[in-house]
Amino acid sequence: MAIKLNAETRARFIASIKRYSAESLDDEIGDLKASLLLDFVLAEMGPTLYNQAVSNAQKRLQDAVLDLDGTYHVPDPGFWNKR
């Protein structure tokens, strides 16, 4: 599954890559190089990160479902059993 970014997010990521390159690598790059690097990262690493995020969400949901009894259990008041 290809990861698609909206235009605003893509622009923000490109600006971030350019800033990182300038500040950490002492190499100013343009929009094209930053865009190509972003495309590579999304294609190469994106699916693994996406799958990990889905796995984390699935585990969290499974844990929440398993805990429903303990968290949301309300004992039957047993009104007629109080005699």
Distance bins in CASP14 RR format, pairs under 12 A and 6 or more apart:
PFRMAT RR
TARGET T0000
AUTHOR 0000-0000-0000
RMODE 2
METHOD distances of the structure
MODEL  1
1 42 0 0 0 0 0 1 0 0 0 0 0
1 43 0 0 0 0 0 1 0 0 0 0 0
1 46 0 0 0 0 1 0 0 0 0 0 0
1 47 1 0 0 1 0 0 0 0 0 0 0
1 48 0 0 0 0 0 1 0 0 0 0 0
1 49 0 0 0 0 0 1 0 0 0 0 0
1 50 1 0 0 1 0 0 0 0 0 0 0
1 51 0 0 0 0 1 0 0 0 0 0 0
1 54 0 0 0 0 0 1 0 0 0 0 0
2 39 0 0 0 0 0 1 0 0 0 0 0
2 42 1 0 0 1 0 0 0 0 0 0 0
2 43 1 0 0 1 0 0 0 0 0 0 0
2 44 0 0 0 0 0 1 0 0 0 0 0
2 46 0 0 0 0 1 0 0 0 0 0 0
2 47 0 0 0 0 1 0 0 0 0 0 0
2 50 0 0 0 0 1 0 0 0 0 0 0
3 9 0 0 0 0 0 1 0 0 0 0 0
3 10 0 0 0 0 0 1 0 0 0 0 0
3 13 0 0 0 0 0 1 0 0 0 0 0
3 38 0 0 0 0 0 1 0 0 0 0 0
3 39 0 0 0 0 0 1 0 0 0 0 0
3 41 0 0 0 0 1 0 0 0 0 0 0
3 42 1 0 1 0 0 0 0 0 0 0 0
3 43 0 0 0 0 1 0 0 0 0 0 0
3 44 0 0 0 0 0 1 0 0 0 0 0
3 45 0 0 0 0 1 0 0 0 0 0 0
3 46 1 0 1 0 0 0 0 0 0 0 0
3 47 1 0 0 1 0 0 0 0 0 0 0
3 48 0 0 0 0 0 1 0 0 0 0 0
3 49 0 0 0 0 1 0 0 0 0 0 0
3 50 1 0 0 1 0 0 0 0 0 0 0
3 51 0 0 0 0 0 1 0 0 0 0 0
3 53 0 0 0 0 0 1 0 0 0 0 0
4 10 0 0 0 0 1 0 0 0 0 0 0
4 39 0 0 0 0 0 1 0 0 0 0 0
4 42 0 0 0 0 1 0 0 0 0 0 0
4 43 0 0 0 0 0 1 0 0 0 0 0
4 46 0 0 0 0 0 1 0 0 0 0 0
4 50 0 0 0 0 0 1 0 0 0 0 0
5 11 0 0 0 0 1 0 0 0 0 0 0
5 12 0 0 0 0 1 0 0 0 0 0 0
5 13 1 0 0 1 0 0 0 0 0 0 0
5 14 0 0 0 0 1 0 0 0 0 0 0
5 35 0 0 0 0 0 1 0 0 0 0 0
5 38 0 0 0 0 1 0 0 0 0 0 0
5 39 0 0 0 0 0 1 0 0 0 0 0
5 41 0 0 0 0 0 1 0 0 0 0 0
5 42 1 0 0 1 0 0 0 0 0 0 0
5 46 0 0 0 0 0 1 0 0 0 0 0
6 12 0 0 0 0 1 0 0 0 0 0 0
6 13 0 0 0 0 0 1 0 0 0 0 0
7 13 0 0 0 0 0 1 0 0 0 0 0
7 14 0 0 0 0 0 1 0 0 0 0 0
8 14 0 0 0 0 0 1 0 0 0 0 0
8 15 0 0 0 0 0 1 0 0 0 0 0
9 15 0 0 0 0 0 1 0 0 0 0 0
9 16 0 0 0 0 0 1 0 0 0 0 0
9 38 0 0 0 0 0 1 0 0 0 0 0
9 42 0 0 0 0 0 1 0 0 0 0 0
10 16 0 0 0 0 0 1 0 0 0 0 0
10 17 0 0 0 0 0 1 0 0 0 0 0
10 31 0 0 0 0 0 1 0 0 0 0 0
10 34 0 0 0 0 0 1 0 0 0 0 0
10 35 1 0 0 1 0 0 0 0 0 0 0
10 38 1 0 0 1 0 0 0 0 0 0 0
10 39 0 0 0 0 1 0 0 0 0 0 0
10 41 0 0 0 0 0 1 0 0 0 0 0
10 42 0 0 0 0 1 0 0 0 0 0 0
11 17 0 0 0 0 0 1 0 0 0 0 0
11 18 0 0 0 0 0 1 0 0 0 0 0
11 31 0 0 0 0 1 0 0 0 0 0 0
11 34 0 0 0 0 0 1 0 0 0 0 0
11 35 0 0 0 0 1 0 0 0 0 0 0
11 38 0 0 0 0 0 1 0 0 0 0 0
12 18 0 0 0 0 0 1 0 0 0 0 0
12 19 0 0 0 0 0 1 0 0 0 0 0
12 34 0 0 0 0 0 1 0 0 0 0 0
12 38 0 0 0 0 0 1 0 0 0 0 0
13 19 0 0 0 0 0 1 0 0 0 0 0
13 20 0 0 0 0 0 1 0 0 0 0 0
13 31 0 0 0 0 0 1 0 0 0 0 0
13 34 0 0 0 0 1 0 0 0 0 0 0
13 35 0 0 0 0 1 0 0 0 0 0 0
13 37 0 0 0 0 1 0 0 0 0 0 0
13 38 1 0 1 0 0 0 0 0 0 0 0
13 39 0 0 0 0 0 1 0 0 0 0 0
13 41 0 0 0 0 1 0 0 0 0 0 0
13 42 0 0 0 0 1 0 0 0 0 0 0
14 20 0 0 0 0 0 1 0 0 0 0 0
14 21 0 0 0 0 0 1 0 0 0 0 0
14 29 0 0 0 0 1 0 0 0 0 0 0
14 30 0 0 0 0 1 0 0 0 0 0 0
14 31 1 0 0 1 0 0 0 0 0 0 0
14 32 0 0 0 0 1 0 0 0 0 0 0
14 33 0 0 0 0 1 0 0 0 0 0 0
14 34 1 0 1 0 0 0 0 0 0 0 0
14 35 1 0 1 0 0 0 0 0 0 0 0
14 36 0 0 0 0 1 0 0 0 0 0 0
14 37 0 0 0 0 1 0 0 0 0 0 0
14 38 1 0 1 0 0 0 0 0 0 0 0
14 39 0 0 0 0 0 1 0 0 0 0 0
14 41 0 0 0 0 0 1 0 0 0 0 0
14 42 0 0 0 0 0 1 0 0 0 0 0
15 21 0 0 0 0 0 1 0 0 0 0 0
15 22 0 0 0 0 0 1 0 0 0 0 0
15 29 0 0 0 0 0 1 0 0 0 0 0
15 30 0 0 0 0 0 1 0 0 0 0 0
15 31 0 0 0 0 1 0 0 0 0 0 0
15 34 1 0 0 1 0 0 0 0 0 0 0
15 35 0 0 0 0 0 1 0 0 0 0 0
15 38 0 0 0 0 0 1 0 0 0 0 0
16 22 0 0 0 0 0 1 0 0 0 0 0
16 23 0 0 0 0 0 1 0 0 0 0 0
16 24 0 0 0 0 0 1 0 0 0 0 0
16 29 0 0 0 0 0 1 0 0 0 0 0
16 34 0 0 0 0 1 0 0 0 0 0 0
16 37 0 0 0 0 0 1 0 0 0 0 0
16 38 0 0 0 0 1 0 0 0 0 0 0
16 41 0 0 0 0 0 1 0 0 0 0 0
17 23 0 0 0 0 0 1 0 0 0 0 0
17 24 0 0 0 0 0 1 0 0 0 0 0
17 25 0 0 0 0 0 1 0 0 0 0 0
17 27 0 0 0 0 0 1 0 0 0 0 0
17 28 0 0 0 0 0 1 0 0 0 0 0
17 29 1 0 0 1 0 0 0 0 0 0 0
17 30 0 0 0 0 1 0 0 0 0 0 0
17 31 0 0 0 0 1 0 0 0 0 0 0
17 32 0 0 0 0 0 1 0 0 0 0 0
17 33 0 0 0 0 1 0 0 0 0 0 0
17 34 1 0 1 0 0 0 0 0 0 0 0
17 35 0 0 0 0 1 0 0 0 0 0 0
17 36 0 0 0 0 1 0 0 0 0 0 0
17 37 1 0 1 0 0 0 0 0 0 0 0
17 38 1 0 0 1 0 0 0 0 0 0 0
17 39 0 0 0 0 0 1 0 0 0 0 0
17 40 0 0 0 0 0 1 0 0 0 0 0
17 41 0 0 0 0 1 0 0 0 0 0 0
17 42 0 0 0 0 0 1 0 0 0 0 0
18 24 0 0 0 0 0 1 0 0 0 0 0
18 25 0 0 0 0 0 1 0 0 0 0 0
18 27 0 0 0 0 1 0 0 0 0 0 0
18 28 1 0 0 1 0 0 0 0 0 0 0
18 29 1 0 1 0 0 0 0 0 0 0 0
18 30 1 0 0 1 0 0 0 0 0 0 0
18 31 1 0 0 1 0 0 0 0 0 0 0
18 32 0 0 0 0 0 1 0 0 0 0 0
18 33 0 0 0 0 1 0 0 0 0 0 0
18 34 1 0 1 0 0 0 0 0 0 0 0
18 35 0 0 0 0 1 0 0 0 0 0 0
18 37 0 0 0 0 1 0 0 0 0 0 0
18 38 0 0 0 0 0 1 0 0 0 0 0
19 25 0 0 0 0 0 1 0 0 0 0 0
19 27 0 0 0 0 0 1 0 0 0 0 0
19 28 0 0 0 0 1 0 0 0 0 0 0
19 29 0 0 0 0 0 1 0 0 0 0 0
19 30 0 0 0 0 0 1 0 0 0 0 0
19 34 0 0 0 0 1 0 0 0 0 0 0
20 26 0 0 0 0 0 1 0 0 0 0 0
20 27 0 0 0 0 1 0 0 0 0 0 0
20 28 0 0 0 0 0 1 0 0 0 0 0
20 29 0 0 0 0 1 0 0 0 0 0 0
20 34 0 0 0 0 1 0 0 0 0 0 0
20 37 0 0 0 0 1 0 0 0 0 0 0
20 38 0 0 0 0 0 1 0 0 0 0 0
20 41 0 0 0 0 0 1 0 0 0 0 0
21 27 1 0 1 0 0 0 0 0 0 0 0
21 28 1 0 0 1 0 0 0 0 0 0 0
21 29 1 0 1 0 0 0 0 0 0 0 0
21 30 0 0 0 0 1 0 0 0 0 0 0
21 31 0 0 0 0 0 1 0 0 0 0 0
21 33 0 0 0 0 1 0 0 0 0 0 0
21 34 1 0 0 1 0 0 0 0 0 0 0
21 37 0 0 0 0 1 0 0 0 0 0 0
21 38 0 0 0 0 0 1 0 0 0 0 0
22 28 1 0 1 0 0 0 0 0 0 0 0
22 29 1 0 0 1 0 0 0 0 0 0 0
22 30 0 0 0 0 1 0 0 0 0 0 0
22 33 0 0 0 0 0 1 0 0 0 0 0
22 34 0 0 0 0 0 1 0 0 0 0 0
23 29 0 0 0 0 0 1 0 0 0 0 0
25 33 0 0 0 0 0 1 0 0 0 0 0
25 34 0 0 0 0 0 1 0 0 0 0 0
25 37 0 0 0 0 0 1 0 0 0 0 0
27 33 0 0 0 0 1 0 0 0 0 0 0
27 34 0 0 0 0 0 1 0 0 0 0 0
27 37 0 0 0 0 0 1 0 0 0 0 0
28 34 0 0 0 0 0 1 0 0 0 0 0
29 35 0 0 0 0 1 0 0 0 0 0 0
29 36 0 0 0 0 1 0 0 0 0 0 0
29 37 1 0 0 1 0 0 0 0 0 0 0
29 38 0 0 0 0 0 1 0 0 0 0 0
30 36 0 0 0 0 1 0 0 0 0 0 0
30 37 0 0 0 0 0 1 0 0 0 0 0
30 38 0 0 0 0 0 1 0 0 0 0 0
31 37 0 0 0 0 0 1 0 0 0 0 0
31 38 0 0 0 0 0 1 0 0 0 0 0
32 38 0 0 0 0 0 1 0 0 0 0 0
32 39 0 0 0 0 0 1 0 0 0 0 0
33 39 0 0 0 0 0 1 0 0 0 0 0
33 40 0 0 0 0 0 1 0 0 0 0 0
34 40 0 0 0 0 0 1 0 0 0 0 0
34 41 0 0 0 0 0 1 0 0 0 0 0
35 41 0 0 0 0 0 1 0 0 0 0 0
35 42 0 0 0 0 0 1 0 0 0 0 0
36 42 0 0 0 0 0 1 0 0 0 0 0
36 43 0 0 0 0 0 1 0 0 0 0 0
37 43 0 0 0 0 0 1 0 0 0 0 0
37 44 0 0 0 0 0 1 0 0 0 0 0
37 45 0 0 0 0 0 1 0 0 0 0 0
38 44 0 0 0 0 0 1 0 0 0 0 0
38 45 0 0 0 0 0 1 0 0 0 0 0
38 46 0 0 0 0 0 1 0 0 0 0 0
39 45 0 0 0 0 0 1 0 0 0 0 0
39 46 0 0 0 0 0 1 0 0 0 0 0
40 46 0 0 0 0 0 1 0 0 0 0 0
41 47 0 0 0 0 0 1 0 0 0 0 0
41 48 0 0 0 0 0 1 0 0 0 0 0
41 49 0 0 0 0 1 0 0 0 0 0 0
42 48 0 0 0 0 0 1 0 0 0 0 0
42 49 0 0 0 0 1 0 0 0 0 0 0
42 50 0 0 0 0 1 0 0 0 0 0 0
43 49 0 0 0 0 0 1 0 0 0 0 0
43 50 0 0 0 0 0 1 0 0 0 0 0
45 51 0 0 0 0 0 1 0 0 0 0 0
45 52 0 0 0 0 0 1 0 0 0 0 0
46 52 0 0 0 0 1 0 0 0 0 0 0
46 53 0 0 0 0 1 0 0 0 0 0 0
46 54 0 0 0 0 0 1 0 0 0 0 0
47 53 0 0 0 0 0 1 0 0 0 0 0
47 54 0 0 0 0 0 1 0 0 0 0 0
48 54 0 0 0 0 0 1 0 0 0 0 0
48 55 0 0 0 0 0 1 0 0 0 0 0
49 55 0 0 0 0 0 1 0 0 0 0 0
49 56 0 0 0 0 0 1 0 0 0 0 0
50 56 0 0 0 0 0 1 0 0 0 0 0
50 57 0 0 0 0 0 1 0 0 0 0 0
51 57 0 0 0 0 0 1 0 0 0 0 0
51 58 0 0 0 0 0 1 0 0 0 0 0
52 58 0 0 0 0 0 1 0 0 0 0 0
52 59 0 0 0 0 0 1 0 0 0 0 0
53 59 0 0 0 0 0 1 0 0 0 0 0
53 60 0 0 0 0 0 1 0 0 0 0 0
54 60 0 0 0 0 0 1 0 0 0 0 0
54 61 0 0 0 0 0 1 0 0 0 0 0
55 61 0 0 0 0 0 1 0 0 0 0 0
55 62 0 0 0 0 0 1 0 0 0 0 0
56 62 0 0 0 0 0 1 0 0 0 0 0
56 63 0 0 0 0 0 1 0 0 0 0 0
57 63 0 0 0 0 0 1 0 0 0 0 0
57 64 0 0 0 0 0 1 0 0 0 0 0
58 64 0 0 0 0 0 1 0 0 0 0 0
58 65 0 0 0 0 0 1 0 0 0 0 0
59 65 0 0 0 0 0 1 0 0 0 0 0
59 66 0 0 0 0 0 1 0 0 0 0 0
60 66 0 0 0 0 0 1 0 0 0 0 0
60 67 0 0 0 0 0 1 0 0 0 0 0
61 67 0 0 0 0 0 1 0 0 0 0 0
61 68 0 0 0 0 0 1 0 0 0 0 0
62 68 0 0 0 0 0 1 0 0 0 0 0
63 71 0 0 0 0 0 1 0 0 0 0 0
64 70 0 0 0 0 0 1 0 0 0 0 0
64 71 0 0 0 0 1 0 0 0 0 0 0
64 72 0 0 0 0 0 1 0 0 0 0 0
65 71 0 0 0 0 0 1 0 0 0 0 0
65 72 0 0 0 0 0 1 0 0 0 0 0
67 73 0 0 0 0 0 1 0 0 0 0 0
68 74 0 0 0 0 0 1 0 0 0 0 0
69 75 0 0 0 0 0 1 0 0 0 0 0
75 81 0 0 0 0 0 1 0 0 0 0 0
76 82 0 0 0 0 0 1 0 0 0 0 0
END
